[in-house]
Amino acid sequence: MRYKIYYVIFIFFLAISTLNIAVAIYLKDMFFFTVAVLFIMAAFLFLLEMKKINKNPFLD
């Protein structure tokens, strides 16, 4: 159950970053693009944390 929550949060970060990129293109505003890049970085770091948690045999 815990791993499913991690994937939901990861997909949420990707969806928000995609939305921010679309808004940045539509409004031609670099602020939204910068926020999208930050959300992409957060999603990448979250993905790395999920891989680390999945490889830890002593976590359960």
CORJO-V181120 format. One record per helix or strand of 2 or more residues. SS is the DSSP state (H for helix, E for strand). FROM is the first residue (numbers start at 1). LEN is the number of residues. If there is no record, write none. Layout:
# CORJO-V181120
ss=SS from=FROM len=LEN
ss=SS from=FROM len=LEN
This chain:
# CORJO-V181120
ss=H from=2 len=26
ss=H from=30 len=26
